[in-house]
């Protein structure tokens, strides 16, 4: 649950906001203030996670107040309220999570919740160093969950585990109850599938609590919202590792290598979940991005051996990746490793024939012909 501070100089609006936010299951009201200076003075004591600030206030406007509050806690999520949508540009100048146009309605609040939760989780993950050891939840090549003491979680039903997998793949996102019911029980009558969902939600909450895992599953009018520290799963760590990163340097390459090694196979160990295609494609894309960035890192430092080792490991899991096969074959060619080149090319050729019934692309075939001529010239 998120602790909320509300600052609004008009008392009727302040009381309305306090009721609206106080009734929402994702929030508890830590403090409500008509005076922004009083709110600033009490901030350190109340330690809110999110602040709802009116933009237009005497003594100190919401934008100035937000600057001061975020100096005290740079992880604070700020949501502005205003009668004038034109303030949106200024709101985002101070990295506000969102802004709401008065009068604020319940559906406006529902829209804000996923963004606030997502931003808070990401900020917390980025502020902490990478954690040593395996996370309690592993999804990349297997699907196993361990308690705080390290023992395997025994799921009460397969659907409970599948629901957990879906929520892990789609964190900090509101998902409607009917959507979840249809995903998990597509062939079951509607009222029955909804009954199944309620029972499964209950089992999941109890299992996570008994396991001592830091996970929150909140019910709102629009559906369910799941939040879990990204550091508690290998999938979460992989996502955070590449969030906002376009190039590796000395500060992040070790984490990138660790995350690359953590991908040991298909998402959820290849479990045949009907909804899993999109999440699996995301993991494949993240894994490929890591492989590309790490290969570039090693090549820029003249470490071709490490680049080749990494590419071989990647291609064991993504054997049809044309670009990465080209990269590995080019490295073999550049270093004159004709034997390794021949074996890699023949392996790729067989895979394409067996899986797709096609030949390697023209560029690779020409490179293979050139390497063959060099072998013949050198008498190999």
C-alpha positions as CSV (number, residue, x, y, z in Angstrom):
1,X,0.0,0.0,0.0
2,X,1.3,3.5,-0.9
3,X,1.4,6.3,1.7
4,X,-0.1,9.4,0.2
5,X,0.3,13.1,1.1
6,X,-2.3,15.6,-0.2
7,X,-1.7,19.3,-0.4
8,X,-4.6,21.5,-1.6
9,X,-5.4,25.0,-0.3
10,X,-9.2,24.8,-1.1
11,X,-10.7,23.0,1.8
12,X,-13.7,21.4,-0.1
13,X,-11.3,20.0,-2.7
14,X,-8.9,18.9,0.0
15,X,-11.7,16.9,1.8
16,X,-12.9,15.4,-1.5
17,X,-9.3,14.3,-2.4
18,X,-8.8,12.9,1.0
19,X,-12.0,10.8,0.8
20,X,-11.3,9.7,-2.8
21,X,-7.7,8.6,-2.1
22,X,-8.5,7.2,1.3
23,X,-11.1,4.8,-0.1
24,X,-8.7,3.5,-2.8
25,X,-7.2,0.1,-1.9
26,X,-3.8,1.1,-3.3
27,X,-3.4,4.1,-0.9
28,X,-3.4,5.1,2.7
29,X,-3.6,8.9,3.5
30,X,-0.5,9.8,5.5
31,X,-1.4,13.5,5.7
32,X,-3.7,16.1,4.2
33,X,-2.7,19.8,4.3
34,X,-4.2,23.1,3.2
35,X,-0.9,24.9,3.9
36,X,2.1,23.8,1.7
37,X,4.6,25.1,4.3
38,X,3.1,22.8,7.0
39,X,3.2,19.9,4.5
40,X,6.9,20.6,3.9
41,X,7.6,20.7,7.6
42,X,5.9,17.4,8.3
43,X,7.2,15.6,5.2
44,X,10.2,13.9,7.0
45,X,8.0,12.6,9.8
46,X,5.3,11.2,7.5
47,X,7.5,9.7,4.8
48,X,4.9,9.5,2.0
49,X,5.5,7.4,-1.2
50,X,3.4,9.8,-3.3
51,X,2.3,13.4,-3.0
52,X,-0.8,14.9,-4.7
53,X,0.0,18.6,-5.0
54,X,-2.2,21.4,-6.2
55,X,-0.3,23.5,-8.7
56,X,-1.9,26.9,-7.8
57,X,-1.5,27.7,-4.1
58,X,-0.5,30.9,-2.1
59,X,2.7,31.1,-0.2
60,X,4.2,28.2,-2.2
61,X,2.9,26.7,-5.4
62,X,2.9,23.0,-6.1
63,X,5.8,23.1,-8.5
64,X,8.1,24.9,-6.0
65,X,6.9,22.5,-3.3
66,X,7.6,19.5,-5.4
67,X,11.2,20.7,-6.0
68,X,11.8,21.0,-2.2
69,X,10.1,17.6,-1.4
70,X,12.2,15.8,-4.1
71,X,15.3,17.3,-2.7
72,X,14.5,15.5,0.6
73,X,13.4,12.3,-1.2
74,X,14.3,11.8,-4.8
75,X,12.2,8.7,-4.9
76,X,9.0,10.6,-4.1
77,X,6.3,10.2,-6.8
78,X,4.5,13.5,-7.4
79,X,1.1,13.8,-9.0
80,X,-0.1,17.4,-9.7
81,X,-3.8,18.4,-9.5
82,X,-4.8,21.5,-11.5
83,X,-7.8,23.2,-13.1
84,X,-5.6,24.1,-16.1
85,X,-4.2,21.3,-18.3
86,X,-1.6,23.8,-19.7
87,X,0.4,23.1,-16.5
88,X,1.3,19.7,-17.8
89,X,4.6,20.8,-19.3
90,X,5.7,22.4,-16.1
91,X,4.6,19.3,-14.2
92,X,6.9,17.0,-16.2
93,X,9.8,19.4,-15.8
94,X,10.1,18.2,-12.2
95,X,9.7,14.5,-13.2
96,X,6.1,14.3,-12.0
97,X,4.5,10.8,-12.3
98,X,1.3,12.4,-13.7
99,X,-1.1,15.2,-13.4
100,X,-4.9,15.2,-12.9
101,X,-7.3,17.9,-14.0
102,X,-9.9,18.9,-11.5
103,X,-12.4,17.8,-10.5
104,X,-10.6,14.5,-9.9
105,X,-12.7,11.4,-10.4
106,X,-12.1,7.8,-9.4
107,X,-11.3,6.8,-13.0
108,X,-8.5,9.4,-13.0
109,X,-7.0,7.9,-9.9
110,X,-7.2,4.4,-11.4
111,X,-5.2,5.7,-14.4
112,X,-2.4,7.1,-12.1
113,X,-1.9,4.0,-9.9
114,X,0.0,1.7,-12.3
115,X,2.4,4.5,-13.3
116,X,3.1,5.4,-9.6
117,X,3.7,1.8,-8.6
118,X,5.9,1.1,-11.7
119,X,8.0,4.3,-11.1
120,X,8.5,3.5,-7.4
121,X,9.6,-0.1,-8.1
122,X,12.0,1.0,-10.8
123,X,13.5,3.8,-8.7
124,X,14.1,1.4,-5.8
125,X,15.8,-1.1,-8.0
126,X,18.1,1.4,-9.6
127,X,19.2,2.8,-6.2
128,X,20.3,-0.5,-4.9
129,X,23.4,-2.4,-6.1
130,X,22.8,-5.7,-7.9
131,X,22.1,-8.4,-5.3
132,X,24.4,-11.3,-5.0
133,X,23.2,-14.9,-5.5
134,X,20.0,-16.2,-7.0
135,X,16.8,-14.3,-6.6
136,X,13.9,-16.1,-4.9
137,X,12.0,-16.3,-8.2
138,X,13.6,-17.8,-11.3
139,X,11.8,-17.6,-14.7
140,X,14.6,-17.8,-17.3
141,X,15.0,-21.4,-18.3
142,X,13.0,-22.8,-15.4
143,X,10.1,-21.7,-13.2
144,X,10.7,-22.1,-9.5
145,X,10.0,-20.0,-6.5
146,X,11.7,-20.2,-3.1
147,X,10.7,-19.1,0.3
148,X,12.7,-16.6,2.3
149,X,14.4,-19.6,3.9
150,X,15.3,-21.0,0.6
151,X,12.9,-24.0,0.3
152,X,10.9,-24.5,-2.9
153,X,7.3,-23.2,-2.8
154,X,4.7,-25.9,-3.3
155,X,1.9,-24.3,-5.3
156,X,-1.6,-25.4,-4.2
157,X,-2.7,-25.7,-7.9
158,X,-1.2,-25.4,-11.3
159,X,-3.4,-22.4,-12.1
160,X,-2.1,-20.6,-9.0
161,X,1.4,-20.9,-10.4
162,X,0.3,-19.9,-13.8
163,X,-1.5,-16.8,-12.4
164,X,1.7,-15.9,-10.6
165,X,3.7,-16.3,-13.9
166,X,1.3,-14.0,-15.7
167,X,1.5,-11.3,-13.0
168,X,5.3,-11.5,-13.0
169,X,5.3,-11.0,-16.7
170,X,3.0,-8.0,-16.5
171,X,3.8,-6.2,-13.2
172,X,2.5,-2.8,-12.2
173,X,-0.3,-3.0,-14.7
174,X,-4.0,-3.1,-14.0
175,X,-5.5,-6.3,-15.4
176,X,-9.3,-6.7,-15.5
177,X,-10.8,-9.6,-13.6
178,X,-12.7,-10.8,-16.7
179,X,-9.5,-10.7,-18.8
180,X,-7.7,-12.8,-16.2
181,X,-10.6,-15.3,-16.0
182,X,-10.7,-15.6,-19.8
183,X,-6.9,-16.1,-20.0
184,X,-6.8,-18.8,-17.4
185,X,-10.1,-20.6,-18.1
186,X,-11.0,-19.8,-21.7
187,X,-13.3,-22.8,-22.1
188,X,-15.2,-22.4,-18.8
189,X,-18.6,-20.6,-18.4
190,X,-18.1,-17.0,-17.4
191,X,-19.6,-17.1,-13.9
192,X,-17.6,-20.3,-13.1
193,X,-14.4,-18.9,-14.4
194,X,-14.8,-15.8,-12.3
195,X,-15.4,-18.0,-9.2
196,X,-12.2,-19.9,-10.1
197,X,-10.3,-16.6,-10.4
198,X,-11.4,-15.4,-6.9
199,X,-10.3,-18.7,-5.3
200,X,-7.0,-18.6,-7.2
201,X,-6.3,-15.0,-6.2
202,X,-6.9,-16.0,-2.6
203,X,-4.6,-19.0,-2.8
204,X,-1.9,-16.9,-4.5
205,X,-2.0,-14.2,-1.8
206,X,-1.8,-16.8,0.9
207,X,1.1,-18.7,-0.7
208,X,3.1,-15.5,-1.3
209,X,2.6,-14.4,2.3
210,X,3.5,-17.8,3.7
211,X,6.6,-17.9,1.6
212,X,7.7,-14.5,3.0
213,X,8.0,-12.9,-0.5
214,X,7.8,-9.1,-0.9
215,X,4.9,-9.0,-3.3
216,X,1.6,-7.0,-3.3
217,X,-1.5,-8.0,-5.1
218,X,-4.1,-5.2,-4.9
219,X,-7.7,-5.3,-6.0
220,X,-9.2,-2.1,-7.5
221,X,-12.5,-1.3,-9.2
222,X,-10.8,-1.9,-12.5
223,X,-9.1,-5.2,-11.7
224,X,-5.9,-6.4,-10.1
225,X,-2.5,-4.8,-9.7
226,X,0.6,-6.8,-8.9
227,X,3.9,-5.3,-7.6
228,X,7.1,-7.1,-6.6
229,X,10.7,-5.7,-6.3
230,X,12.4,-6.3,-9.6
231,X,15.5,-7.7,-7.7
232,X,13.4,-10.6,-6.5
233,X,13.2,-12.3,-9.9
234,X,15.7,-13.0,-12.6
235,X,13.2,-11.5,-15.1
236,X,12.9,-8.3,-13.1
237,X,16.6,-8.0,-12.9
238,X,17.0,-8.5,-16.6
239,X,14.4,-5.7,-17.3
240,X,16.0,-3.3,-14.9
241,X,19.5,-4.0,-16.2
242,X,18.6,-2.7,-19.7
243,X,16.2,0.0,-18.7
244,X,17.5,3.2,-20.2
245,X,20.9,1.7,-21.2
246,X,22.1,2.1,-24.7
247,X,25.8,1.3,-24.3
248,X,27.9,-0.5,-21.8
249,X,30.7,1.0,-19.8
250,X,32.8,0.1,-16.8
251,X,30.0,0.8,-14.3
252,X,27.4,-1.6,-15.8
253,X,29.3,-4.3,-17.8
254,X,29.6,-6.7,-14.8
255,X,25.9,-6.5,-14.1
256,X,25.2,-7.0,-17.9
257,X,27.4,-10.1,-17.9
258,X,25.7,-11.5,-14.9
259,X,22.2,-10.9,-16.4
260,X,23.3,-12.6,-19.6
261,X,24.4,-15.7,-17.7
262,X,21.1,-15.7,-15.9
263,X,19.2,-16.5,-19.1
264,X,19.4,-20.3,-19.1
265,X,16.5,-21.0,-21.5
266,X,13.0,-20.2,-22.4
267,X,10.8,-18.0,-20.2
268,X,9.1,-20.2,-17.5
269,X,11.1,-23.2,-18.7
270,X,9.0,-23.3,-21.8
271,X,5.8,-24.0,-20.0
272,X,2.9,-24.0,-22.5
273,X,1.0,-21.0,-21.3
274,X,-1.4,-19.7,-23.9
275,X,-0.8,-16.1,-23.1
276,X,3.1,-16.3,-22.9
277,X,4.1,-15.5,-26.5
278,X,4.4,-11.7,-26.0
279,X,6.4,-12.1,-22.8
280,X,8.7,-14.7,-24.4
281,X,9.4,-12.4,-27.3
282,X,10.3,-9.6,-24.8
283,X,12.8,-11.9,-23.1
284,X,14.3,-13.0,-26.4
285,X,14.7,-9.4,-27.4
286,X,16.3,-8.4,-24.1
287,X,18.7,-11.4,-24.3
288,X,19.6,-10.5,-27.8
289,X,20.3,-6.9,-26.9
290,X,22.5,-8.0,-24.1
291,X,24.5,-10.3,-26.4
292,X,24.9,-7.5,-29.0
293,X,26.0,-4.9,-26.4
294,X,28.5,-7.3,-24.7
295,X,29.9,-8.4,-28.1
296,X,30.5,-4.8,-29.0
297,X,32.1,-4.2,-25.6
298,X,34.6,-7.0,-26.0
299,X,35.4,-6.2,-29.6
300,X,36.0,-2.5,-28.8
301,X,38.6,-3.7,-26.3
302,X,40.3,-6.1,-28.7
303,X,39.1,-9.2,-26.8
304,X,37.9,-11.3,-29.7
305,X,38.1,-14.5,-27.7
306,X,35.5,-13.3,-25.2
307,X,33.3,-12.0,-27.9
308,X,33.4,-15.4,-29.7
309,X,32.7,-17.3,-26.4
310,X,29.7,-15.1,-25.7
311,X,28.3,-15.5,-29.2
312,X,28.6,-19.3,-29.0
313,X,26.7,-19.3,-25.7
314,X,24.0,-17.0,-27.2
315,X,23.6,-19.1,-30.4
316,X,23.0,-22.3,-28.3
317,X,19.8,-20.7,-27.2
318,X,19.0,-18.7,-30.4
319,X,20.3,-20.9,-33.2
320,X,18.4,-19.2,-36.0
321,X,19.7,-15.7,-35.3
322,X,21.2,-14.8,-38.7
323,X,22.9,-11.6,-37.6
324,X,24.7,-13.2,-34.7
325,X,25.8,-16.2,-36.9
326,X,27.3,-13.6,-39.3
327,X,29.1,-11.9,-36.4
328,X,30.6,-15.1,-35.1
329,X,31.7,-16.3,-38.6
330,X,33.2,-12.9,-39.3
331,X,35.3,-13.1,-36.1
332,X,36.5,-16.6,-37.1
333,X,37.4,-15.2,-40.6
334,X,39.2,-12.2,-39.2
335,X,41.4,-14.4,-37.0
336,X,42.0,-17.0,-39.7
337,X,40.4,-19.7,-37.7
338,X,39.3,-21.7,-40.8
339,X,38.5,-25.0,-38.9
340,X,36.2,-23.2,-36.4
341,X,34.7,-21.3,-39.3
342,X,33.9,-24.4,-41.3
343,X,32.3,-26.2,-38.3
344,X,30.2,-23.2,-37.4
345,X,29.1,-22.7,-41.0
346,X,28.2,-26.3,-41.5
347,X,26.2,-26.4,-38.2
348,X,24.3,-23.3,-39.3
349,X,23.7,-24.7,-42.7
350,X,22.2,-27.9,-41.2
351,X,20.0,-26.0,-38.8
352,X,18.5,-23.8,-41.6
353,X,17.9,-26.9,-43.8
354,X,16.3,-28.9,-41.0
355,X,14.2,-26.1,-39.5
356,X,13.3,-23.9,-42.4
357,X,14.4,-25.7,-45.6
358,X,16.5,-22.9,-46.8
359,X,20.2,-22.1,-47.4
360,X,22.3,-19.5,-45.5
361,X,22.0,-16.0,-46.9
362,X,24.2,-15.0,-49.8
363,X,26.6,-12.9,-47.8
364,X,27.5,-15.8,-45.5
365,X,27.8,-18.2,-48.5
366,X,30.2,-15.9,-50.2
367,X,32.3,-15.6,-47.0
368,X,32.3,-19.4,-46.7
369,X,33.5,-19.7,-50.3
370,X,36.3,-17.3,-49.6
371,X,37.4,-19.2,-46.5
372,X,37.3,-22.4,-48.5
373,X,39.6,-21.0,-51.1
374,X,42.0,-19.9,-48.4
375,X,42.0,-23.3,-46.8
376,X,42.7,-24.9,-50.2
377,X,45.5,-22.3,-50.9
378,X,47.1,-23.1,-47.5
379,X,46.8,-26.9,-48.2
380,X,44.3,-27.7,-45.4
